[in-house]
Amino acid sequence: MEFNKCSRCGSFYVSQGNVCPKCQSKDTLEFSTFKTYIKENGFGENIEEISGATGISVKNINRFLGYEGFENFADKLGNINTNKILKSNKIDL
Ligand SMILES: [Zn+2]
């Protein structure tokens, strides 16, 4: 059996997903808040700015940037240089 360690709370869990079942709904909600913010405001200068505006921790934003489908989402927005922010923040996926 393969265990995953939840990157939000540190619990071990066996189900699929980026976080444990307990954190899933909060994570989904924050991811959608994050995407809405990006859609309306762009990436701005740095992740700290997004974190301050959305209340999502920098650590979680870094995770969201690596989520499946996020790159496509960012591409569709056009004028956003995802690589710029990915390079400016050392992301440990
Ligand atoms: Zn968790």
PDB file of the backbone (N, CA, C, O) and the ligand in Angstrom, with CONECT records:
HET     ZN  A 101       1
ATOM      1  N   MET A   1       0.844  -1.201   0.000  1.00  0.00           N
ATOM      2  CA  MET A   1       0.000   0.000   0.000  1.00  0.00           C
ATOM      3  C   MET A   1       0.881   1.253   0.000  1.00  0.00           C
ATOM      4  O   MET A   1       1.880   1.331   0.715  1.00  0.00           O
ATOM      5  N   GLU A   2       0.492   2.203  -0.801  1.00  0.00           N
ATOM      6  CA  GLU A   2       1.308   3.401  -0.913  1.00  0.00           C
ATOM      7  C   GLU A   2       0.698   4.567  -0.124  1.00  0.00           C
ATOM      8  O   GLU A   2      -0.473   4.912  -0.284  1.00  0.00           O
ATOM      9  N   PHE A   3       1.527   5.151   0.721  1.00  0.00           N
ATOM     10  CA  PHE A   3       1.048   6.273   1.511  1.00  0.00           C
ATOM     11  C   PHE A   3       1.527   7.597   0.935  1.00  0.00           C
ATOM     12  O   PHE A   3       2.672   7.726   0.501  1.00  0.00           O
ATOM     13  N   ASN A   4       0.647   8.558   0.939  1.00  0.00           N
ATOM     14  CA  ASN A   4       1.033   9.912   0.565  1.00  0.00           C
ATOM     15  C   ASN A   4       1.050  10.764   1.817  1.00  0.00           C
ATOM     16  O   ASN A   4       0.284  10.535   2.752  1.00  0.00           O
ATOM     17  N   LYS A   5       1.933  11.750   1.823  1.00  0.00           N
ATOM     18  CA  LYS A   5       1.952  12.670   2.955  1.00  0.00           C
ATOM     19  C   LYS A   5       1.283  13.961   2.512  1.00  0.00           C
ATOM     20  O   LYS A   5       1.675  14.577   1.521  1.00  0.00           O
ATOM     21  N   CYS A   6       0.283  14.350   3.253  1.00  0.00           N
ATOM     22  CA  CYS A   6      -0.458  15.564   2.913  1.00  0.00           C
ATOM     23  C   CYS A   6       0.452  16.790   3.030  1.00  0.00           C
ATOM     24  O   CYS A   6       1.109  16.994   4.051  1.00  0.00           O
ATOM     25  N   SER A   7       0.477  17.599   1.974  1.00  0.00           N
ATOM     26  CA  SER A   7       1.354  18.769   2.022  1.00  0.00           C
ATOM     27  C   SER A   7       0.719  19.934   2.765  1.00  0.00           C
ATOM     28  O   SER A   7       1.363  20.965   2.963  1.00  0.00           O
ATOM     29  N   ARG A   8      -0.526  19.787   3.175  1.00  0.00           N
ATOM     30  CA  ARG A   8      -1.156  20.829   3.994  1.00  0.00           C
ATOM     31  C   ARG A   8      -0.990  20.550   5.476  1.00  0.00           C
ATOM     32  O   ARG A   8      -0.523  21.406   6.227  1.00  0.00           O
ATOM     33  N   CYS A   9      -1.377  19.341   5.898  1.00  0.00           N
ATOM     34  CA  CYS A   9      -1.395  19.076   7.341  1.00  0.00           C
ATOM     35  C   CYS A   9      -0.357  18.035   7.776  1.00  0.00           C
ATOM     36  O   CYS A   9      -0.125  17.842   8.970  1.00  0.00           O
ATOM     37  N   GLY A  10       0.262  17.368   6.799  1.00  0.00           N
ATOM     38  CA  GLY A  10       1.298  16.415   7.152  1.00  0.00           C
ATOM     39  C   GLY A  10       0.790  15.019   7.489  1.00  0.00           C
ATOM     40  O   GLY A  10       1.582  14.136   7.818  1.00  0.00           O
ATOM     41  N   SER A  11      -0.527  14.811   7.411  1.00  0.00           N
ATOM     42  CA  SER A  11      -1.085  13.488   7.679  1.00  0.00           C
ATOM     43  C   SER A  11      -0.759  12.533   6.533  1.00  0.00           C
ATOM     44  O   SER A  11      -0.573  12.945   5.388  1.00  0.00           O
ATOM     45  N   PHE A  12      -0.697  11.271   6.868  1.00  0.00           N
ATOM     46  CA  PHE A  12      -0.532  10.271   5.826  1.00  0.00           C
ATOM     47  C   PHE A  12      -1.900   9.788   5.372  1.00  0.00           C
ATOM     48  O   PHE A  12      -2.826   9.661   6.173  1.00  0.00           O
ATOM     49  N   TYR A  13      -2.011   9.524   4.084  1.00  0.00           N
ATOM     50  CA  TYR A  13      -3.295   9.069   3.556  1.00  0.00           C
ATOM     51  C   TYR A  13      -3.034   8.166   2.360  1.00  0.00           C
ATOM     52  O   TYR A  13      -1.958   8.214   1.765  1.00  0.00           O
ATOM     53  N   VAL A  14      -4.016   7.344   2.007  1.00  0.00           N
ATOM     54  CA  VAL A  14      -3.824   6.393   0.922  1.00  0.00           C
ATOM     55  C   VAL A  14      -4.590   6.749  -0.340  1.00  0.00           C
ATOM     56  O   VAL A  14      -4.343   6.169  -1.397  1.00  0.00           O
ATOM     57  N   SER A  15      -5.519   7.698  -0.246  1.00  0.00           N
ATOM     58  CA  SER A  15      -6.332   8.018  -1.414  1.00  0.00           C
ATOM     59  C   SER A  15      -5.535   8.829  -2.425  1.00  0.00           C
ATOM     60  O   SER A  15      -4.429   9.287  -2.139  1.00  0.00           O
ATOM     61  N   GLN A  16      -6.110   9.000  -3.605  1.00  0.00           N
ATOM     62  CA  GLN A  16      -5.497   9.816  -4.636  1.00  0.00           C
ATOM     63  C   GLN A  16      -5.671  11.287  -4.292  1.00  0.00           C
ATOM     64  O   GLN A  16      -6.463  11.644  -3.419  1.00  0.00           O
ATOM     65  N   GLY A  17      -4.933  12.122  -4.977  1.00  0.00           N
ATOM     66  CA  GLY A  17      -5.104  13.550  -4.786  1.00  0.00           C
ATOM     67  C   GLY A  17      -3.849  14.216  -4.278  1.00  0.00           C
ATOM     68  O   GLY A  17      -2.885  13.555  -3.893  1.00  0.00           O
ATOM     69  N   ASN A  18      -3.874  15.536  -4.282  1.00  0.00           N
ATOM     70  CA  ASN A  18      -2.696  16.302  -3.886  1.00  0.00           C
ATOM     71  C   ASN A  18      -2.585  16.438  -2.382  1.00  0.00           C
ATOM     72  O   ASN A  18      -1.494  16.632  -1.847  1.00  0.00           O
ATOM     73  N   VAL A  19      -3.709  16.336  -1.703  1.00  0.00           N
ATOM     74  CA  VAL A  19      -3.728  16.469  -0.252  1.00  0.00           C
ATOM     75  C   VAL A  19      -4.612  15.374   0.343  1.00  0.00           C
ATOM     76  O   VAL A  19      -5.258  14.635  -0.399  1.00  0.00           O
ATOM     77  N   CYS A  20      -4.648  15.262   1.660  1.00  0.00           N
ATOM     78  CA  CYS A  20      -5.452  14.227   2.294  1.00  0.00           C
ATOM     79  C   CYS A  20      -6.944  14.561   2.172  1.00  0.00           C
ATOM     80  O   CYS A  20      -7.296  15.716   1.929  1.00  0.00           O
ATOM     81  N   PRO A  21      -7.819  13.570   2.336  1.00  0.00           N
ATOM     82  CA  PRO A  21      -9.269  13.814   2.181  1.00  0.00           C
ATOM     83  C   PRO A  21      -9.778  14.934   3.089  1.00  0.00           C
ATOM     84  O   PRO A  21     -10.700  15.665   2.727  1.00  0.00           O
ATOM     85  N   LYS A  22      -9.175  15.060   4.262  1.00  0.00           N
ATOM     86  CA  LYS A  22      -9.611  16.080   5.214  1.00  0.00           C
ATOM     87  C   LYS A  22      -9.347  17.488   4.689  1.00  0.00           C
ATOM     88  O   LYS A  22     -10.120  18.412   4.942  1.00  0.00           O
ATOM     89  N   CYS A  23      -8.266  17.635   3.969  1.00  0.00           N
ATOM     90  CA  CYS A  23      -7.872  18.956   3.463  1.00  0.00           C
ATOM     91  C   CYS A  23      -8.394  19.221   2.055  1.00  0.00           C
ATOM     92  O   CYS A  23      -8.271  20.333   1.540  1.00  0.00           O
ATOM     93  N   GLN A  24      -8.980  18.190   1.432  1.00  0.00           N
ATOM     94  CA  GLN A  24      -9.344  18.293   0.022  1.00  0.00           C
ATOM     95  C   GLN A  24     -10.244  19.483  -0.300  1.00  0.00           C
ATOM     96  O   GLN A  24      -9.981  20.225  -1.246  1.00  0.00           O
ATOM     97  N   SER A  25     -11.303  19.665   0.483  1.00  0.00           N
ATOM     98  CA  SER A  25     -12.255  20.718   0.131  1.00  0.00           C
ATOM     99  C   SER A  25     -11.628  22.104   0.308  1.00  0.00           C
ATOM    100  O   SER A  25     -11.854  23.003  -0.501  1.00  0.00           O
ATOM    101  N   LYS A  26     -10.837  22.266   1.378  1.00  0.00           N
ATOM    102  CA  LYS A  26     -10.166  23.558   1.586  1.00  0.00           C
ATOM    103  C   LYS A  26      -9.183  23.830   0.455  1.00  0.00           C
ATOM    104  O   LYS A  26      -9.062  24.954  -0.031  1.00  0.00           O
ATOM    105  N   ASP A  27      -8.481  22.770   0.047  1.00  0.00           N
ATOM    106  CA  ASP A  27      -7.484  22.915  -1.006  1.00  0.00           C
ATOM    107  C   ASP A  27      -8.136  23.296  -2.333  1.00  0.00           C
ATOM    108  O   ASP A  27      -7.653  24.178  -3.044  1.00  0.00           O
ATOM    109  N   THR A  28      -9.240  22.622  -2.658  1.00  0.00           N
ATOM    110  CA  THR A  28      -9.963  22.910  -3.885  1.00  0.00           C
ATOM    111  C   THR A  28     -10.472  24.345  -3.882  1.00  0.00           C
ATOM    112  O   THR A  28     -10.392  25.053  -4.886  1.00  0.00           O
ATOM    113  N   LEU A  29     -10.995  24.756  -2.739  1.00  0.00           N
ATOM    114  CA  LEU A  29     -11.515  26.112  -2.601  1.00  0.00           C
ATOM    115  C   LEU A  29     -10.399  27.142  -2.790  1.00  0.00           C
ATOM    116  O   LEU A  29     -10.571  28.126  -3.510  1.00  0.00           O
ATOM    117  N   GLU A  30      -9.268  26.912  -2.146  1.00  0.00           N
ATOM    118  CA  GLU A  30      -8.159  27.863  -2.266  1.00  0.00           C
ATOM    119  C   GLU A  30      -7.601  27.899  -3.681  1.00  0.00           C
ATOM    120  O   GLU A  30      -7.218  28.956  -4.184  1.00  0.00           O
ATOM    121  N   PHE A  31      -7.560  26.729  -4.318  1.00  0.00           N
ATOM    122  CA  PHE A  31      -7.058  26.680  -5.690  1.00  0.00           C
ATOM    123  C   PHE A  31      -7.961  27.506  -6.604  1.00  0.00           C
ATOM    124  O   PHE A  31      -7.483  28.209  -7.494  1.00  0.00           O
ATOM    125  N   SER A  32      -9.262  27.413  -6.377  1.00  0.00           N
ATOM    126  CA  SER A  32     -10.169  28.172  -7.225  1.00  0.00           C
ATOM    127  C   SER A  32     -10.102  29.665  -6.893  1.00  0.00           C
ATOM    128  O   SER A  32     -10.209  30.501  -7.790  1.00  0.00           O
ATOM    129  N   THR A  33      -9.925  30.003  -5.617  1.00  0.00           N
ATOM    130  CA  THR A  33      -9.718  31.400  -5.232  1.00  0.00           C
ATOM    131  C   THR A  33      -8.465  31.952  -5.910  1.00  0.00           C
ATOM    132  O   THR A  33      -8.451  33.070  -6.426  1.00  0.00           O
ATOM    133  N   PHE A  34      -7.430  31.142  -5.893  1.00  0.00           N
ATOM    134  CA  PHE A  34      -6.161  31.522  -6.504  1.00  0.00           C
ATOM    135  C   PHE A  34      -6.325  31.780  -8.001  1.00  0.00           C
ATOM    136  O   PHE A  34      -5.843  32.786  -8.523  1.00  0.00           O
ATOM    137  N   LYS A  35      -7.015  30.853  -8.689  1.00  0.00           N
ATOM    138  CA  LYS A  35      -7.202  31.009 -10.131  1.00  0.00           C
ATOM    139  C   LYS A  35      -8.033  32.246 -10.449  1.00  0.00           C
ATOM    140  O   LYS A  35      -7.744  32.966 -11.405  1.00  0.00           O
ATOM    141  N   THR A  36      -9.061  32.489  -9.648  1.00  0.00           N
ATOM    142  CA  THR A  36      -9.890  33.674  -9.854  1.00  0.00           C
ATOM    143  C   THR A  36      -9.057  34.943  -9.696  1.00  0.00           C
ATOM    144  O   THR A  36      -9.175  35.886 -10.478  1.00  0.00           O
ATOM    145  N   TYR A  37      -8.221  34.941  -8.673  1.00  0.00           N
ATOM    146  CA  TYR A  37      -7.374  36.115  -8.433  1.00  0.00           C
ATOM    147  C   TYR A  37      -6.444  36.374  -9.617  1.00  0.00           C
ATOM    148  O   TYR A  37      -6.306  37.507 -10.078  1.00  0.00           O
ATOM    149  N   ILE A  38      -5.807  35.304 -10.101  1.00  0.00           N
ATOM    150  CA  ILE A  38      -4.879  35.417 -11.234  1.00  0.00           C
ATOM    151  C   ILE A  38      -5.609  35.922 -12.477  1.00  0.00           C
ATOM    152  O   ILE A  38      -5.094  36.749 -13.230  1.00  0.00           O
ATOM    153  N   LYS A  39      -6.808  35.409 -12.669  1.00  0.00           N
ATOM    154  CA  LYS A  39      -7.597  35.793 -13.832  1.00  0.00           C
ATOM    155  C   LYS A  39      -7.891  37.291 -13.807  1.00  0.00           C
ATOM    156  O   LYS A  39      -7.861  37.966 -14.836  1.00  0.00           O
ATOM    157  N   GLU A  40      -8.174  37.791 -12.607  1.00  0.00           N
ATOM    158  CA  GLU A  40      -8.558  39.196 -12.493  1.00  0.00           C
ATOM    159  C   GLU A  40      -7.378  40.147 -12.359  1.00  0.00           C
ATOM    160  O   GLU A  40      -7.429  41.286 -12.823  1.00  0.00           O
ATOM    161  N   ASN A  41      -6.319  39.671 -11.722  1.00  0.00           N
ATOM    162  CA  ASN A  41      -5.209  40.574 -11.408  1.00  0.00           C
ATOM    163  C   ASN A  41      -3.875  40.206 -12.035  1.00  0.00           C
ATOM    164  O   ASN A  41      -2.934  41.000 -11.987  1.00  0.00           O
ATOM    165  N   GLY A  42      -3.774  39.033 -12.616  1.00  0.00           N
ATOM    166  CA  GLY A  42      -2.483  38.580 -13.118  1.00  0.00           C
ATOM    167  C   GLY A  42      -1.594  38.147 -11.964  1.00  0.00           C
ATOM    168  O   GLY A  42      -2.012  38.125 -10.806  1.00  0.00           O
ATOM    169  N   PHE A  43      -0.371  37.806 -12.301  1.00  0.00           N
ATOM    170  CA  PHE A  43       0.543  37.311 -11.267  1.00  0.00           C
ATOM    171  C   PHE A  43       1.166  38.424 -10.433  1.00  0.00           C
ATOM    172  O   PHE A  43       1.692  38.181  -9.347  1.00  0.00           O
ATOM    173  N   GLY A  44       1.101  39.660 -10.958  1.00  0.00           N
ATOM    174  CA  GLY A  44       1.728  40.738 -10.225  1.00  0.00           C
ATOM    175  C   GLY A  44       3.229  40.537 -10.152  1.00  0.00           C
ATOM    176  O   GLY A  44       3.823  39.908 -11.028  1.00  0.00           O
ATOM    177  N   GLU A  45       3.829  41.061  -9.128  1.00  0.00           N
ATOM    178  CA  GLU A  45       5.280  41.019  -9.023  1.00  0.00           C
ATOM    179  C   GLU A  45       5.798  39.743  -8.385  1.00  0.00           C
ATOM    180  O   GLU A  45       6.838  39.217  -8.781  1.00  0.00           O
ATOM    181  N   ASN A  46       5.079  39.257  -7.410  1.00  0.00           N
ATOM    182  CA  ASN A  46       5.573  38.065  -6.726  1.00  0.00           C
ATOM    183  C   ASN A  46       4.455  37.326  -5.995  1.00  0.00           C
ATOM    184  O   ASN A  46       3.328  37.807  -5.879  1.00  0.00           O
ATOM    185  N   ILE A  47       4.803  36.173  -5.522  1.00  0.00           N
ATOM    186  CA  ILE A  47       3.829  35.318  -4.855  1.00  0.00           C
ATOM    187  C   ILE A  47       3.371  35.904  -3.522  1.00  0.00           C
ATOM    188  O   ILE A  47       2.224  35.716  -3.117  1.00  0.00           O
ATOM    189  N   GLU A  48       4.261  36.607  -2.852  1.00  0.00           N
ATOM    190  CA  GLU A  48       3.890  37.218  -1.564  1.00  0.00           C
ATOM    191  C   GLU A  48       2.697  38.154  -1.734  1.00  0.00           C
ATOM    192  O   GLU A  48       1.809  38.214  -0.884  1.00  0.00           O
ATOM    193  N   GLU A  49       2.696  38.883  -2.852  1.00  0.00           N
ATOM    194  CA  GLU A  49       1.609  39.816  -3.123  1.00  0.00           C
ATOM    195  C   GLU A  49       0.285  39.055  -3.270  1.00  0.00           C
ATOM    196  O   GLU A  49      -0.740  39.467  -2.725  1.00  0.00           O
ATOM    197  N   ILE A  50       0.319  37.951  -4.006  1.00  0.00           N
ATOM    198  CA  ILE A  50      -0.887  37.137  -4.198  1.00  0.00           C
ATOM    199  C   ILE A  50      -1.323  36.557  -2.855  1.00  0.00           C
ATOM    200  O   ILE A  50      -2.510  36.525  -2.532  1.00  0.00           O
ATOM    201  N   SER A  51      -0.357  36.107  -2.094  1.00  0.00           N
ATOM    202  CA  SER A  51      -0.640  35.524  -0.788  1.00  0.00           C
ATOM    203  C   SER A  51      -1.339  36.532   0.127  1.00  0.00           C
ATOM    204  O   SER A  51      -2.320  36.209   0.797  1.00  0.00           O
ATOM    205  N   GLY A  52      -0.814  37.757   0.139  1.00  0.00           N
ATOM    206  CA  GLY A  52      -1.391  38.804   0.972  1.00  0.00           C
ATOM    207  C   GLY A  52      -2.817  39.129   0.574  1.00  0.00           C
ATOM    208  O   GLY A  52      -3.667  39.386   1.427  1.00  0.00           O
ATOM    209  N   ALA A  53      -3.081  39.117  -0.744  1.00  0.00           N
ATOM    210  CA  ALA A  53      -4.393  39.499  -1.244  1.00  0.00           C
ATOM    211  C   ALA A  53      -5.428  38.389  -1.080  1.00  0.00           C
ATOM    212  O   ALA A  53      -6.611  38.663  -0.876  1.00  0.00           O
ATOM    213  N   THR A  54      -4.983  37.145  -1.168  1.00  0.00           N
ATOM    214  CA  THR A  54      -5.937  36.031  -1.150  1.00  0.00           C
ATOM    215  C   THR A  54      -6.002  35.325   0.202  1.00  0.00           C
ATOM    216  O   THR A  54      -6.964  34.613   0.490  1.00  0.00           O
ATOM    217  N   GLY A  55      -4.970  35.525   1.034  1.00  0.00           N
ATOM    218  CA  GLY A  55      -4.929  34.825   2.311  1.00  0.00           C
ATOM    219  C   GLY A  55      -4.439  33.386   2.181  1.00  0.00           C
ATOM    220  O   GLY A  55      -4.472  32.620   3.144  1.00  0.00           O
ATOM    221  N   ILE A  56      -3.986  33.030   0.985  1.00  0.00           N
ATOM    222  CA  ILE A  56      -3.450  31.685   0.771  1.00  0.00           C
ATOM    223  C   ILE A  56      -1.947  31.736   1.040  1.00  0.00           C
ATOM    224  O   ILE A  56      -1.263  32.663   0.606  1.00  0.00           O
ATOM    225  N   SER A  57      -1.444  30.742   1.752  1.00  0.00           N
ATOM    226  CA  SER A  57      -0.031  30.781   2.094  1.00  0.00           C
ATOM    227  C   SER A  57       0.849  30.620   0.859  1.00  0.00           C
ATOM    228  O   SER A  57       0.464  29.984  -0.122  1.00  0.00           O
ATOM    229  N   VAL A  58       2.034  31.209   0.933  1.00  0.00           N
ATOM    230  CA  VAL A  58       2.995  31.135  -0.167  1.00  0.00           C
ATOM    231  C   VAL A  58       3.300  29.681  -0.522  1.00  0.00           C
ATOM    232  O   VAL A  58       3.433  29.322  -1.692  1.00  0.00           O
ATOM    233  N   LYS A  59       3.403  28.872   0.496  1.00  0.00           N
ATOM    234  CA  LYS A  59       3.685  27.457   0.298  1.00  0.00           C
ATOM    235  C   LYS A  59       2.589  26.792  -0.552  1.00  0.00           C
ATOM    236  O   LYS A  59       2.877  26.024  -1.470  1.00  0.00           O
ATOM    237  N   ASN A  60       1.340  27.103  -0.228  1.00  0.00           N
ATOM    238  CA  ASN A  60       0.242  26.515  -0.993  1.00  0.00           C
ATOM    239  C   ASN A  60       0.182  27.074  -2.410  1.00  0.00           C
ATOM    240  O   ASN A  60      -0.129  26.345  -3.351  1.00  0.00           O
ATOM    241  N   ILE A  61       0.472  28.344  -2.566  1.00  0.00           N
ATOM    242  CA  ILE A  61       0.480  28.926  -3.913  1.00  0.00           C
ATOM    243  C   ILE A  61       1.541  28.244  -4.762  1.00  0.00           C
ATOM    244  O   ILE A  61       1.307  27.939  -5.932  1.00  0.00           O
ATOM    245  N   ASN A  62       2.690  28.009  -4.180  1.00  0.00           N
ATOM    246  CA  ASN A  62       3.745  27.300  -4.907  1.00  0.00           C
ATOM    247  C   ASN A  62       3.277  25.924  -5.359  1.00  0.00           C
ATOM    248  O   ASN A  62       3.621  25.474  -6.452  1.00  0.00           O
ATOM    249  N   ARG A  63       2.505  25.267  -4.529  1.00  0.00           N
ATOM    250  CA  ARG A  63       1.969  23.957  -4.908  1.00  0.00           C
ATOM    251  C   ARG A  63       0.980  24.096  -6.052  1.00  0.00           C
ATOM    252  O   ARG A  63       1.002  23.320  -7.008  1.00  0.00           O
ATOM    253  N   PHE A  64       0.106  25.102  -5.942  1.00  0.00           N
ATOM    254  CA  PHE A  64      -0.915  25.305  -6.971  1.00  0.00           C
ATOM    255  C   PHE A  64      -0.274  25.536  -8.341  1.00  0.00           C
ATOM    256  O   PHE A  64      -0.803  25.091  -9.360  1.00  0.00           O
ATOM    257  N   LEU A  65       0.852  26.225  -8.363  1.00  0.00           N
ATOM    258  CA  LEU A  65       1.533  26.499  -9.625  1.00  0.00           C
ATOM    259  C   LEU A  65       1.954  25.211 -10.316  1.00  0.00           C
ATOM    260  O   LEU A  65       2.107  25.165 -11.536  1.00  0.00           O
ATOM    261  N   GLY A  66       2.139  24.172  -9.518  1.00  0.00           N
ATOM    262  CA  GLY A  66       2.556  22.901 -10.092  1.00  0.00           C
ATOM    263  C   GLY A  66       1.401  21.937 -10.339  1.00  0.00           C
ATOM    264  O   GLY A  66       1.603  20.824 -10.826  1.00  0.00           O
ATOM    265  N   TYR A  67       0.197  22.370 -10.000  1.00  0.00           N
ATOM    266  CA  TYR A  67      -0.951  21.485 -10.176  1.00  0.00           C
ATOM    267  C   TYR A  67      -1.191  21.179 -11.645  1.00  0.00           C
ATOM    268  O   TYR A  67      -0.964  22.009 -12.525  1.00  0.00           O
ATOM    269  N   GLU A  68      -1.654  19.966 -11.878  1.00  0.00           N
ATOM    270  CA  GLU A  68      -2.001  19.548 -13.225  1.00  0.00           C
ATOM    271  C   GLU A  68      -3.073  20.486 -13.778  1.00  0.00           C
ATOM    272  O   GLU A  68      -4.065  20.772 -13.106  1.00  0.00           O
ATOM    273  N   GLY A  69      -2.870  20.953 -14.986  1.00  0.00           N
ATOM    274  CA  GLY A  69      -3.871  21.811 -15.595  1.00  0.00           C
ATOM    275  C   GLY A  69      -3.627  23.285 -15.356  1.00  0.00           C
ATOM    276  O   GLY A  69      -4.204  24.129 -16.041  1.00  0.00           O
ATOM    277  N   PHE A  70      -2.781  23.605 -14.393  1.00  0.00           N
ATOM    278  CA  PHE A  70      -2.585  25.028 -14.117  1.00  0.00           C
ATOM    279  C   PHE A  70      -1.877  25.744 -15.254  1.00  0.00           C
ATOM    280  O   PHE A  70      -2.195  26.887 -15.582  1.00  0.00           O
ATOM    281  N   GLU A  71      -0.920  25.059 -15.847  1.00  0.00           N
ATOM    282  CA  GLU A  71      -0.160  25.667 -16.936  1.00  0.00           C
ATOM    283  C   GLU A  71      -1.078  26.028 -18.104  1.00  0.00           C
ATOM    284  O   GLU A  71      -0.966  27.108 -18.685  1.00  0.00           O
ATOM    285  N   ASN A  72      -1.987  25.108 -18.439  1.00  0.00           N
ATOM    286  CA  ASN A  72      -2.953  25.379 -19.501  1.00  0.00           C
ATOM    287  C   ASN A  72      -3.835  26.561 -19.149  1.00  0.00           C
ATOM    288  O   ASN A  72      -4.142  27.412 -19.985  1.00  0.00           O
ATOM    289  N   PHE A  73      -4.230  26.585 -17.896  1.00  0.00           N
ATOM    290  CA  PHE A  73      -5.057  27.693 -17.412  1.00  0.00           C
ATOM    291  C   PHE A  73      -4.313  29.006 -17.601  1.00  0.00           C
ATOM    292  O   PHE A  73      -4.877  29.973 -18.114  1.00  0.00           O
ATOM    293  N   ALA A  74      -3.051  29.048 -17.192  1.00  0.00           N
ATOM    294  CA  ALA A  74      -2.242  30.260 -17.296  1.00  0.00           C
ATOM    295  C   ALA A  74      -2.032  30.640 -18.758  1.00  0.00           C
ATOM    296  O   ALA A  74      -2.054  31.822 -19.102  1.00  0.00           O
ATOM    297  N   ASP A  75      -1.829  29.642 -19.620  1.00  0.00           N
ATOM    298  CA  ASP A  75      -1.651  29.899 -21.047  1.00  0.00           C
ATOM    299  C   ASP A  75      -2.861  30.585 -21.645  1.00  0.00           C
ATOM    300  O   ASP A  75      -2.733  31.513 -22.443  1.00  0.00           O
ATOM    301  N   LYS A  76      -4.034  30.123 -21.255  1.00  0.00           N
ATOM    302  CA  LYS A  76      -5.270  30.685 -21.793  1.00  0.00           C
ATOM    303  C   LYS A  76      -5.448  32.145 -21.422  1.00  0.00           C
ATOM    304  O   LYS A  76      -6.118  32.901 -22.126  1.00  0.00           O
ATOM    305  N   LEU A  77      -4.847  32.531 -20.318  1.00  0.00           N
ATOM    306  CA  LEU A  77      -4.981  33.907 -19.876  1.00  0.00           C
ATOM    307  C   LEU A  77      -4.149  34.855 -20.729  1.00  0.00           C
ATOM    308  O   LEU A  77      -4.303  36.075 -20.659  1.00  0.00           O
ATOM    309  N   GLY A  78      -3.255  34.269 -21.544  1.00  0.00           N
ATOM    310  CA  GLY A  78      -2.471  35.107 -22.428  1.00  0.00           C
ATOM    311  C   GLY A  78      -1.346  35.845 -21.741  1.00  0.00           C
ATOM    312  O   GLY A  78      -0.342  35.251 -21.349  1.00  0.00           O
ATOM    313  N   ASN A  79      -1.519  37.130 -21.600  1.00  0.00           N
ATOM    314  CA  ASN A  79      -0.470  38.045 -21.140  1.00  0.00           C
ATOM    315  C   ASN A  79       0.300  37.687 -19.870  1.00  0.00           C
ATOM    316  O   ASN A  79       1.013  38.529 -19.323  1.00  0.00           O
ATOM    317  N   ILE A  80       0.169  36.500 -19.417  1.00  0.00           N
ATOM    318  CA  ILE A  80       0.875  36.144 -18.194  1.00  0.00           C
ATOM    319  C   ILE A  80       2.084  35.283 -18.506  1.00  0.00           C
ATOM    320  O   ILE A  80       1.986  34.278 -19.210  1.00  0.00           O
ATOM    321  N   ASN A  81       3.197  35.682 -17.986  1.00  0.00           N
ATOM    322  CA  ASN A  81       4.389  34.878 -18.178  1.00  0.00           C
ATOM    323  C   ASN A  81       4.588  33.960 -16.982  1.00  0.00           C
ATOM    324  O   ASN A  81       5.188  34.332 -15.973  1.00  0.00           O
ATOM    325  N   THR A  82       4.063  32.749 -17.129  1.00  0.00           N
ATOM    326  CA  THR A  82       4.161  31.792 -16.030  1.00  0.00           C
ATOM    327  C   THR A  82       5.605  31.505 -15.678  1.00  0.00           C
ATOM    328  O   THR A  82       5.967  31.385 -14.507  1.00  0.00           O
ATOM    329  N   ASN A  83       6.426  31.395 -16.718  1.00  0.00           N
ATOM    330  CA  ASN A  83       7.814  31.052 -16.473  1.00  0.00           C
ATOM    331  C   ASN A  83       8.513  32.077 -15.594  1.00  0.00           C
ATOM    332  O   ASN A  83       9.378  31.745 -14.783  1.00  0.00           O
ATOM    333  N   LYS A  84       8.122  33.312 -15.775  1.00  0.00           N
ATOM    334  CA  LYS A  84       8.742  34.376 -14.997  1.00  0.00           C
ATOM    335  C   LYS A  84       8.534  34.116 -13.507  1.00  0.00           C
ATOM    336  O   LYS A  84       9.472  34.167 -12.713  1.00  0.00           O
ATOM    337  N   ILE A  85       7.295  33.839 -13.153  1.00  0.00           N
ATOM    338  CA  ILE A  85       7.026  33.656 -11.725  1.00  0.00           C
ATOM    339  C   ILE A  85       7.551  32.304 -11.249  1.00  0.00           C
ATOM    340  O   ILE A  85       7.958  32.161 -10.096  1.00  0.00           O
ATOM    341  N   LEU A  86       7.541  31.325 -12.133  1.00  0.00           N
ATOM    342  CA  LEU A  86       8.077  30.026 -11.734  1.00  0.00           C
ATOM    343  C   LEU A  86       9.568  30.130 -11.475  1.00  0.00           C
ATOM    344  O   LEU A  86      10.098  29.489 -10.567  1.00  0.00           O
ATOM    345  N   LYS A  87      10.242  30.942 -12.281  1.00  0.00           N
ATOM    346  CA  LYS A  87      11.688  31.079 -12.105  1.00  0.00           C
ATOM    347  C   LYS A  87      12.023  31.972 -10.922  1.00  0.00           C
ATOM    348  O   LYS A  87      13.041  31.778 -10.258  1.00  0.00           O
ATOM    349  N   SER A  88      11.173  32.939 -10.663  1.00  0.00           N
ATOM    350  CA  SER A  88      11.486  33.885  -9.597  1.00  0.00           C
ATOM    351  C   SER A  88      11.226  33.290  -8.218  1.00  0.00           C
ATOM    352  O   SER A  88      11.661  33.839  -7.205  1.00  0.00           O
ATOM    353  N   ASN A  89      10.526  32.185  -8.184  1.00  0.00           N
ATOM    354  CA  ASN A  89      10.290  31.517  -6.915  1.00  0.00           C
ATOM    355  C   ASN A  89      10.771  30.083  -7.038  1.00  0.00           C
ATOM    356  O   ASN A  89      10.225  29.293  -7.808  1.00  0.00           O
ATOM    357  N   LYS A  90      11.777  29.766  -6.286  1.00  0.00           N
ATOM    358  CA  LYS A  90      12.292  28.416  -6.363  1.00  0.00           C
ATOM    359  C   LYS A  90      11.234  27.441  -5.864  1.00  0.00           C
ATOM    360  O   LYS A  90      10.923  27.382  -4.675  1.00  0.00           O
ATOM    361  N   ILE A  91      10.699  26.690  -6.796  1.00  0.00           N
ATOM    362  CA  ILE A  91       9.614  25.787  -6.430  1.00  0.00           C
ATOM    363  C   ILE A  91      10.099  24.379  -6.284  1.00  0.00           C
ATOM    364  O   ILE A  91      10.704  23.811  -7.194  1.00  0.00           O
ATOM    365  N   ASP A  92       9.833  23.829  -5.154  1.00  0.00           N
ATOM    366  CA  ASP A  92      10.223  22.474  -4.866  1.00  0.00           C
ATOM    367  C   ASP A  92       8.989  21.591  -5.004  1.00  0.00           C
ATOM    368  O   ASP A  92       8.166  21.492  -4.094  1.00  0.00           O
ATOM    369  N   LEU A  93       8.882  20.951  -6.170  1.00  0.00           N
ATOM    370  CA  LEU A  93       7.662  20.157  -6.383  1.00  0.00           C
ATOM    371  C   LEU A  93       7.898  18.775  -5.862  1.00  0.00           C
ATOM    372  O   LEU A  93       7.008  17.927  -5.933  1.00  0.00           O
TER     373      LEU A  93
HETATM  374 ZN    ZN A 101      -4.257  17.162   5.126  1.00  0.00          ZN2+
END
